[in-house]
Amino acid sequence: FQRNLEIYNSDERIPTPTLRGDAVYNFWRDADHVRGLWRRMPLADYLAGGADWTVLLDLDALAEAENEDWVWKGASCLRPEYRRCLLNLSRGGADATVVREFDTAAGEFVTDGFTLPEAKSQVSWMEEDTLFVGTDFGNGSLTESGYPRTSRLWRRGESLEQASELFAGEVADVSAGIYRTWDGDTPYDIAYRTPDFFSQQSFLLVDGQARRIGIPDDAVFRGILKGQMLFTLRSDWTVDGSSYPQGALLSIDFTSFMEGERAFQVVFEATATTFLARGAVASTRDHLVLNLLDDVVSRLMRFELIDGRWVGEPLETPENGSIALVAARDDSNDLFYTYEGFLKPDTLYHSDDGGRDARAVKSLPEFFDADGMTVEQHFATSPDGTRVPYFLVLPKGFEADGNIPTLIYGYGGFQVSRPPSYSATVGHAWLSRGGAYVVANIRGGGEYGPAWHQ
């Protein structure tokens, strides 16, 4: 118990980076800052192992000063300076948040800045003095799920009631809204309707008019890079006489697509064992990086657009573990990702070339002695013939005599995959004491693409 408590309270954690311009932002909690510190430092200092953070907001001090139970729910900052940010603060951790404008140069909230009362709001910067905002505007403005049904254009100096409606979904939708996304220096205003958890309709706003982006409702719109629209398919799709398979990542010139072109390029096509992981696509200034699961083990590929075609190459990464894309910049080729395995603690890697020649910059210590422990992958065959993978983590000195206490864990839902992961407490409290540990990758997850979930 005492050792587990020490592990949970340990400051030996990687300060997860968020890239904004030439700075790394991080939200940090520890025993002395229970609610947390929002802070930043120059990227070069972070890569050099610096510890001199500039604290932008002390949430514990704010909660005490305002006598509120504030919980951090993230920040949305206006590019390219990232000086003005919209902070989401929750009372006690509720889904509903209070939105307040913050000046990162001054280190304080903006007097008479944009603010929203507590609600399940959706806000996005359009320009410094203009927001897209969806919130509780009163009767009929929310969906049955309690999220915004409409999105309005809110200009600085206007009351919220004066904001003009631009887009609306249906009451039965989960949510609807508008956000601004960027391809280099080119902005796109995208409206969306989410009829249910696994479908979405996207629209391009042009001169106040919403033009439907005609991809399947269950496809995942991935954004626009180098003028190319990217999206993945959850179902097979036949359009204009061509068929595209479930799980594929497709690309097409966005302008041509909106004018009726339907000749898609298949950037990635799933195989019997290899699929795009969840949160699997990141883009830098010049590259598209894909995180793939190959029999539930991660590997990365990097693509570059050459003469209108995406050309890919595998990236050299640590083997037999799990990789997560953490942060990327669209104005440079900086990319961060983490790697971990059942017996290998989390390590943060950085590349300034879209994933190529990545180097380890920060790592967790080994919280338990893994010497002599082993990891195996096996497959169980279900009654319908499906091979279901599972990982078996074995203690030092393991003998298959039927007497090893074994803890079995499995989860299958919401397309959530369970690749190898490092658990210091499982290692200390179970493996080190002679137990075996199993993680079963059961159906309902995302290990083998949409069909594995469906």
Secondary structure, DSSP 8 states (H G I E B T S, - for coil): -HHHHHHHH-S------EEETTEEEEEEEETTEEEEEEEEEEHHHHHTT----EEEEEHHHHHHHHT--EEEEEEEE-TTT--EEEEEEEETT-S-EEEEEEETTTTEE-TT--EEEEE--EEEEEETTEEEEES--STT-B-TTSSBSEEEEEETTS-GGG-EEEEE--TTSSEEEEEEEEETTEEEEEEEEEEETTEEEEEEEETTEEEE--S-TTSEEEEEETTEEEEE-SS-EEETTEEE-TT-EEEEEHHHHHTT----EEEE---SSEEEEEEEEEE-SS-EEEEEEETTEEEEEEEEEETTEEEEEE----SSSEEEEEEE-TTS--EEEEEE-SSS--EEEEESSTTTT-EEEEE---SS--TT-EEEEEEEE-TTS-EEEEEEEE-TT---SS---EEEEE---TT--------HHHHHHTGGGT-EEEEE--TTSSTT-HHHH-
